[in-house]
Amino acid sequence: MTASSPHTRAQLFARLDELGLTHRTVEHQPIMTVDEGRAFKESMPGGHSKNLFLKDKKGTLFLVTAHCDTEIDLVALGRHLGAKGRVSFGKPDLMVEKLGVAPGSVTPFAMINAAPDTFAAVVVDQAFFDHDPVWFHPLKNDASTAIAADDLIVFLEACGVEPLILPLGAIRREA
C-alpha cells in the first residue's frame, strides 16, 4: 500500500495482530506536541515518544523515534547518520506523501505506508528498551497505542525496515 492510499487504524491493528504483537490503544484529544500531552499521559505508564520526520539538503529522508525526554542534537545526529549538510524537518506535504500521516501524527507505525527504501535510516532510541510498554500514535494523533519495544522492532522489520537502534541522548557534537 502507498501513502496515496494509506492504511487505516483498523488495518494497522490487524497487521499487529497478524504478527502476534500485543497492543492496546487509548483514545484522547488530538495531541500535537510532547508538552501538550504530558499531563494526560501521566495516567499511561511506560515510555512516550517524540517522532521526527527529517531530511538532509540532498533530500535524503530519516525517521527518528525517540523517548519523549531524550534531548536530541540534530547536528550531531545528522553527522552520525551520514546526512549531507544539516538535517531539517521535512515539509508536511512530503510527510503525507511518504508516510501517509499529517503533522503531529508522525509515528513509526506509519512505516506500514512507506516503501522500505524511502528512508536512509529509521532510528529507534535505545531508551525505549528501559520502558514497558512504549507508546506511539496509531497513524493519527487522537490516540496512543502501547506496544513492547521489542515488538516495535518486529513490526518495523515486517515493514521491510532494519531499524537503527541508537542511544540518541548520547550523540553529541564535540565540544
C-alpha positions as CSV (number, residue, x, y, z in Angstrom):
1,M,0.0,0.0,0.0
2,T,1.3,3.5,-0.7
3,A,0.9,6.7,1.2
4,S,-1.5,7.9,-1.5
5,S,-3.9,5.3,-0.1
6,P,-2.7,5.0,3.5
7,H,-3.6,2.2,5.8
8,T,-6.4,2.8,8.3
9,R,-6.0,2.4,12.0
10,A,-8.0,-0.8,11.8
11,Q,-5.6,-2.1,9.1
12,L,-2.6,-1.2,11.3
13,F,-4.2,-3.1,14.3
14,A,-4.9,-6.1,12.0
15,R,-1.3,-6.2,10.9
16,L,-0.1,-6.0,14.6
17,D,-2.5,-8.9,15.4
18,E,-1.3,-10.9,12.3
19,L,2.3,-10.5,13.6
20,G,1.2,-11.7,17.1
21,L,2.1,-8.4,18.7
22,T,0.2,-7.4,21.9
23,H,-1.1,-3.8,21.8
24,R,-3.7,-1.6,23.4
25,T,-4.9,1.8,22.5
26,V,-6.2,4.7,24.4
27,E,-8.2,7.4,22.6
28,H,-7.8,11.0,23.6
29,Q,-8.0,14.6,22.2
30,P,-5.5,15.3,19.4
31,I,-2.0,15.9,20.8
32,M,0.4,17.9,18.7
33,T,3.4,18.1,20.9
34,V,5.1,16.2,23.8
35,D,4.4,19.0,26.2
36,E,0.8,19.2,25.2
37,G,0.2,15.6,26.1
38,R,2.4,15.3,29.2
39,A,-0.3,15.7,31.8
40,F,-2.7,13.4,30.0
41,K,-0.1,10.7,29.5
42,E,0.8,10.6,33.2
43,S,-2.1,8.0,33.5
44,M,-0.4,5.9,30.8
45,P,2.6,4.2,32.3
46,G,5.5,3.4,30.0
47,G,7.8,5.3,27.6
48,H,6.2,8.0,25.5
49,S,7.6,9.2,22.2
50,K,8.5,12.1,20.0
51,N,8.9,11.4,16.4
52,L,10.9,13.4,13.8
53,F,10.5,13.3,10.0
54,L,13.8,14.7,8.8
55,K,15.6,15.3,5.6
56,D,19.1,16.5,4.6
57,K,20.0,19.1,2.0
58,K,20.0,16.4,-0.8
59,G,16.5,15.3,0.2
60,T,17.6,12.1,1.9
61,L,14.9,11.1,4.5
62,F,15.3,9.9,8.1
63,L,12.6,8.9,10.5
64,V,13.6,9.2,14.2
65,T,11.6,7.9,17.1
66,A,12.9,9.0,20.5
67,H,11.8,8.8,24.1
68,C,9.9,12.0,24.9
69,D,12.5,13.1,27.4
70,T,15.6,12.4,25.2
71,E,17.4,15.6,24.1
72,I,18.4,15.2,20.5
73,D,21.3,17.1,19.0
74,L,20.2,17.3,15.4
75,V,23.5,18.4,14.1
76,A,25.4,15.6,15.7
77,L,22.7,13.1,14.8
78,G,22.8,14.2,11.1
79,R,26.6,13.7,11.1
80,H,26.3,10.3,12.8
81,L,23.8,9.2,10.1
82,G,25.9,10.5,7.2
83,A,23.5,13.2,6.2
84,K,24.6,15.7,3.6
85,G,24.7,19.0,5.5
86,R,22.3,19.7,8.3
87,V,19.1,17.8,8.8
88,S,15.9,19.7,9.0
89,F,12.2,18.9,9.4
90,G,10.6,17.6,6.3
91,K,7.7,19.5,4.8
92,P,4.1,18.5,5.7
93,D,3.2,17.6,2.0
94,L,6.3,15.3,1.8
95,M,5.3,13.7,5.1
96,V,1.9,12.9,3.8
97,E,3.3,11.6,0.5
98,K,5.9,9.3,2.1
99,L,4.3,8.3,5.4
100,G,0.6,8.9,4.8
101,V,0.2,10.8,8.1
102,A,-0.3,14.5,8.9
103,P,1.9,16.7,11.0
104,G,1.5,15.9,14.7
105,S,0.9,12.3,13.8
106,V,4.4,11.1,12.8
107,T,4.9,7.6,14.2
108,P,7.0,4.5,13.5
109,F,3.7,2.8,12.8
110,A,3.5,4.9,9.6
111,M,6.1,2.7,8.1
112,I,3.2,0.4,7.2
113,N,2.5,3.1,4.5
114,A,6.1,3.6,3.3
115,A,8.2,1.8,0.8
116,P,11.1,0.1,2.6
117,D,13.7,2.2,0.8
118,T,12.1,5.5,1.4
119,F,14.3,6.3,4.4
120,A,18.1,6.2,4.6
121,A,17.6,5.3,8.3
122,V,14.7,4.6,10.7
123,V,16.2,5.3,14.1
124,V,14.8,4.0,17.4
125,D,16.0,5.4,20.6
126,Q,17.7,2.8,22.8
127,A,16.0,4.5,25.8
128,F,12.7,2.8,24.8
129,F,14.1,-0.5,25.9
130,D,14.1,0.7,29.5
131,H,10.3,1.0,29.4
132,D,7.4,-1.3,29.0
133,P,5.3,-0.5,27.2
134,V,6.2,2.2,24.7
135,W,3.5,4.5,23.2
136,F,3.0,5.8,19.7
137,H,0.2,7.4,17.8
138,P,-1.7,4.8,15.6
139,L,-1.4,6.8,12.4
140,K,-3.4,9.8,13.9
141,N,-2.7,11.9,17.0
142,D,-6.1,11.3,18.6
143,A,-5.0,8.1,20.2
144,S,-1.9,6.4,21.6
145,T,-1.0,2.7,21.2
146,A,1.1,0.7,23.6
147,I,3.4,-2.0,22.4
148,A,6.6,-3.6,23.8
149,A,9.8,-2.1,22.5
150,D,11.0,-5.4,21.1
151,D,7.6,-5.7,19.3
152,L,8.1,-2.3,17.7
153,I,11.3,-3.7,16.2
154,V,9.4,-6.8,14.9
155,F,6.8,-4.5,13.3
156,L,9.4,-2.4,11.6
157,E,11.3,-5.4,10.3
158,A,7.9,-6.8,9.0
159,C,7.6,-3.5,7.1
160,G,10.9,-4.2,5.4
161,V,13.0,-1.9,7.5
162,E,16.1,-2.7,9.5
163,P,15.8,-0.1,12.3
164,L,18.9,1.5,13.7
165,I,18.9,1.4,17.5
166,L,20.9,4.3,18.9
167,P,21.4,6.0,22.3
168,L,20.1,9.2,20.9
169,G,20.7,11.2,24.1
170,A,24.4,10.4,23.9
171,I,25.0,11.5,20.4
172,R,26.5,15.0,20.8
173,R,28.8,17.4,19.0
174,E,32.4,17.5,20.0
175,A,33.0,20.5,22.4
